Each structure stands twice: as structure tokens, then as C-alpha cells.
């Protein structure tokens, strides 16, 4: 079993529909995104100041199959090593199944040894398992609406 943070679920939608939702980052993560989020080589900036700012580059894009981002810059202002995400990879694997499509999200390099692991685990769990899943299944995600009360007990700004 991988120590990297991973979560998986199956939806009724096609791989192409899942891919379209994944690459619509503004529709499920935050709407404060600058740059392209769908094409190989695109770079985008995620803004959620003062808590988190990061820059990602799309390094692997195969429509209907997978998307991978490389984190180029990161400012996680709730941990001592604010650049903890730099060099990590965020991967979405899309696999057709008999009952629909399986989405497997893995943040390669986000491991329990990192100070941000618990907080990032909780935030990613919400964004992937709730907001992105709603974006896939209903067409409307909940970008930027992670339940912050649970995280605020751990984040000191």
C-alpha cells in the first residue's frame, strides 16, 4: 500500500465526462485560479491566501485516462516548511468500469511524515470526494467551500 495520499470512487459518468470535470479546476477546487488547467504544459496558480498558494504544471494529460500536475511552487502558511509540496505530483487516473468510471486521485509525495499531511488529507478528501464528485455527477462542484471550521482547529495563521 502506498503511503501517498490516495482516494478512489466510481461514478456513472463516462471517462470523457470525468476528464472534463477534473480539468475544470475552477469548478471544484477554487475559482481563484490563474492560467490554463486542461492542456499538456499548462501552468496555473492556485490562490487561497493567506493559507495556501501554489503553482502547478500539467505534465501528463491523456483525455479520458489521466491528468498529472507537478507542483512547481508552494506556500503552505500553516506548516513550518511552507514549500512542503514543491516537487510533489498530483495525479488523476480515470478508468472505465462495467458500472461507470473509476477516478483515483493520488498526491504523490504527500505522505504521513509531512507536517501538512492531516490537514491536506482532510482538505483533499473534501475537494475530491465531495466537490469534484459533485462536479462530475451534477455538473456543479463547490469550489472554495471546504468546511473550514474543522481545519481551523488545526491551522493557526
C-alpha positions, 0 to 999 in steps of 0.5 A: 500500500502506498503511503501517498495520499490516495482516494478512489470512487466510481461514478456513472459518468463516462471517462470523457465526462470525468476528464472534463470535470477534473480539468475544470479546476475552477469548478471544484477546487477554487475559482481563484485560479490563474492560467490554463488547467486542461492542456499538456504544459499548462501552468496555473496558480492556485490562490487561497491566501493567506493559507495556501498558494501554489503553482502547478504544471500539467505534465501528463494529460491523456483525455479520458485516462489521466491528468498529472500536475507537478507542483512547481511552487508552494506556500503552505502558511500553516506548516513550518516548511511552507514549500512542503509540496514543491516537487510533489505530483498530483495525479488523476487516473480515470478508468472505465468500469462495467458500472461507470468510471473509476477516478483515483486521485493520488498526491504523490509525495504527500505522505504521513511524515509531512507536517501538512499531511492531516490537514491536506488529507482532510482538505483533499478528501473534501475537494475530491470526494465531495466537490469534484464528485459533485462536479462530475455527477451534477455538473456543479462542484463547490469550489472554495467551500471546504468546511473550514471550521474543522481545519481551523482547529488545526491551522493557526495563521 
